Amino acid sequence: MTLGVLAQLAAELPDPGRLATITFAGTLGTVVGALVAELRDLPPERAGAAMRIGLILGFGAGLVSWIVSAAMNLL
């Protein structure tokens, strides 16, 4: 009985209704882009481009992970 309850709790998926995951991933991508720009000592124009690329990649990764989580929840 207890083993079955533990297995169900361990298999619980994240709530796919939480769209904040996508926003968090986009923000994290922006921060990583800013960090890369700072470490490479890029001029402001290229730093903005690095942050924009980080935002797009982070948003995309968050969106894909949210879609996968939602699809797994439907199964």
Stockholm file with secondary structure:
# STOCKHOLM 1.0

chainA/1-75         MTLGVLAQLAAELPDPGRLATITFAGTLGTVVGALVAELRDLPPERAGAAMRIGLILGFGAGLVSWIVSAAMNLL
#=GR chainA/1-75 SS CHHHHHHHHHTCCCCTTCTHHHHHHHHHHHHHHHHHHHHTTCCHHHHHHHHHHHHHHHHHHHHHHHHHHHHHHHC
#=GC SS_cons        CHHHHHHHHHTCCCCTTCTHHHHHHHHHHHHHHHHHHHHTTCCHHHHHHHHHHHHHHHHHHHHHHHHHHHHHHHC
//
